[in-house]
Amino acid sequence: MASTLFRSFVKGCSWELISFIITFIVVYAIYGNLQSALGLSLALTILKTFLFFLHERIWKKISWGKYYDTSFYKNARKKGKK
């Protein structure tokens, strides 16, 4: 099962959009300053998106916990032998 670089990037961006909104709300609630909330939320979102992307690509290379369903291929070979 493979993932493209673009898929990993889009997945990271979609998660970070949610994270951005949550961070913005919390920072704005604490400081009450719109400009500070936007600036800090944007900076953290850019950093976390990049780190998530790297994290995804590293885990893609780790085979631990993955399995591949080979039953389709086994059944196809059985049908071909008839």
C-alpha positions as YAML, in Angstrom:
chain: A
units: angstrom
residues:
- id: 1
  name: MET
  ca: [0.00, 0.00, 0.00]
- id: 2
  name: ALA
  ca: [1.70, 3.18, -1.15]
- id: 3
  name: SER
  ca: [1.03, 6.87, -0.70]
- id: 4
  name: THR
  ca: [2.11, 9.69, -2.94]
- id: 5
  name: LEU
  ca: [3.94, 12.75, -1.69]
- id: 6
  name: PHE
  ca: [0.96, 14.85, -2.70]
- id: 7
  name: ARG
  ca: [-1.44, 12.68, -0.64]
- id: 8
  name: SER
  ca: [0.77, 13.08, 2.43]
- id: 9
  name: PHE
  ca: [0.91, 16.84, 1.86]
- id: 10
  name: VAL
  ca: [-2.88, 17.22, 1.46]
- id: 11
  name: LYS
  ca: [-3.49, 15.02, 4.51]
- id: 12
  name: GLY
  ca: [-1.16, 17.21, 6.55]
- id: 13
  name: CYS
  ca: [-2.81, 20.40, 5.32]
- id: 14
  name: SER
  ca: [-6.32, 19.20, 6.09]
- id: 15
  name: TRP
  ca: [-5.32, 18.28, 9.65]
- id: 16
  name: GLU
  ca: [-3.44, 21.53, 10.16]
- id: 17
  name: LEU
  ca: [-6.47, 23.55, 9.04]
- id: 18
  name: ILE
  ca: [-8.37, 22.04, 11.96]
- id: 19
  name: SER
  ca: [-5.39, 22.64, 14.23]
- id: 20
  name: PHE
  ca: [-5.10, 26.26, 13.04]
- id: 21
  name: ILE
  ca: [-8.70, 26.97, 13.94]
- id: 22
  name: ILE
  ca: [-8.34, 25.43, 17.40]
- id: 23
  name: THR
  ca: [-5.03, 27.23, 18.06]
- id: 24
  name: PHE
  ca: [-6.48, 30.54, 16.90]
- id: 25
  name: ILE
  ca: [-9.50, 30.22, 19.19]
- id: 26
  name: VAL
  ca: [-7.38, 29.30, 22.22]
- id: 27
  name: VAL
  ca: [-4.75, 32.02, 21.66]
- id: 28
  name: TYR
  ca: [-7.42, 34.64, 21.03]
- id: 29
  name: ALA
  ca: [-9.31, 33.57, 24.16]
- id: 30
  name: ILE
  ca: [-6.14, 33.87, 26.26]
- id: 31
  name: TYR
  ca: [-4.64, 37.09, 24.84]
- id: 32
  name: GLY
  ca: [-7.69, 38.79, 23.34]
- id: 33
  name: ASN
  ca: [-5.54, 40.16, 20.50]
- id: 34
  name: LEU
  ca: [-6.58, 39.26, 16.95]
- id: 35
  name: GLN
  ca: [-3.22, 40.07, 15.37]
- id: 36
  name: SER
  ca: [-1.24, 38.00, 17.90]
- id: 37
  name: ALA
  ca: [-3.65, 35.09, 17.56]
- id: 38
  name: LEU
  ca: [-3.37, 35.10, 13.76]
- id: 39
  name: GLY
  ca: [0.42, 35.44, 13.77]
- id: 40
  name: LEU
  ca: [1.08, 32.72, 16.31]
- id: 41
  name: SER
  ca: [-1.49, 30.37, 14.79]
- id: 42
  name: LEU
  ca: [-0.06, 30.83, 11.30]
- id: 43
  name: ALA
  ca: [3.54, 30.28, 12.44]
- id: 44
  name: LEU
  ca: [2.63, 27.12, 14.37]
- id: 45
  name: THR
  ca: [0.54, 25.80, 11.49]
- id: 46
  name: ILE
  ca: [3.39, 26.16, 8.99]
- id: 47
  name: LEU
  ca: [5.84, 24.46, 11.35]
- id: 48
  name: LYS
  ca: [3.48, 21.63, 12.29]
- id: 49
  name: THR
  ca: [2.46, 20.98, 8.67]
- id: 50
  name: PHE
  ca: [6.09, 20.50, 7.69]
- id: 51
  name: LEU
  ca: [6.77, 18.26, 10.70]
- id: 52
  name: PHE
  ca: [3.65, 16.18, 10.05]
- id: 53
  name: PHE
  ca: [4.69, 15.70, 6.43]
- id: 54
  name: LEU
  ca: [8.10, 14.43, 7.53]
- id: 55
  name: HIS
  ca: [6.48, 12.20, 10.14]
- id: 56
  name: GLU
  ca: [4.16, 10.65, 7.52]
- id: 57
  name: ARG
  ca: [7.01, 9.96, 5.09]
- id: 58
  name: ILE
  ca: [9.13, 8.33, 7.80]
- id: 59
  name: TRP
  ca: [6.26, 6.10, 8.95]
- id: 60
  name: LYS
  ca: [5.53, 5.14, 5.35]
- id: 61
  name: LYS
  ca: [8.94, 3.44, 5.25]
- id: 62
  name: ILE
  ca: [8.35, 1.48, 8.47]
- id: 63
  name: SER
  ca: [6.76, -1.92, 7.84]
- id: 64
  name: TRP
  ca: [5.83, -2.58, 11.48]
- id: 65
  name: GLY
  ca: [2.09, -3.12, 11.89]
- id: 66
  name: LYS
  ca: [1.35, -3.37, 8.16]
- id: 67
  name: TYR
  ca: [-0.10, -6.39, 6.45]
- id: 68
  name: TYR
  ca: [-1.17, -7.06, 2.92]
- id: 69
  name: ASP
  ca: [-4.26, -9.05, 2.04]
- id: 70
  name: THR
  ca: [-3.08, -11.65, -0.45]
- id: 71
  name: SER
  ca: [-6.36, -13.61, -0.57]
- id: 72
  name: PHE
  ca: [-7.31, -11.90, -3.84]
- id: 73
  name: TYR
  ca: [-4.20, -13.25, -5.55]
- id: 74
  name: LYS
  ca: [-4.62, -16.73, -4.03]
- id: 75
  name: ASN
  ca: [-8.22, -16.91, -5.24]
- id: 76
  name: ALA
  ca: [-7.26, -15.66, -8.71]
- id: 77
  name: ARG
  ca: [-4.64, -18.41, -9.04]
- id: 78
  name: LYS
  ca: [-7.14, -21.07, -7.95]
- id: 79
  name: LYS
  ca: [-9.67, -19.92, -10.56]
- id: 80
  name: GLY
  ca: [-6.99, -19.93, -13.27]
- id: 81
  name: LYS
  ca: [-6.09, -23.58, -12.58]
- id: 82
  name: LYS
  ca: [-9.61, -24.89, -13.33]
...
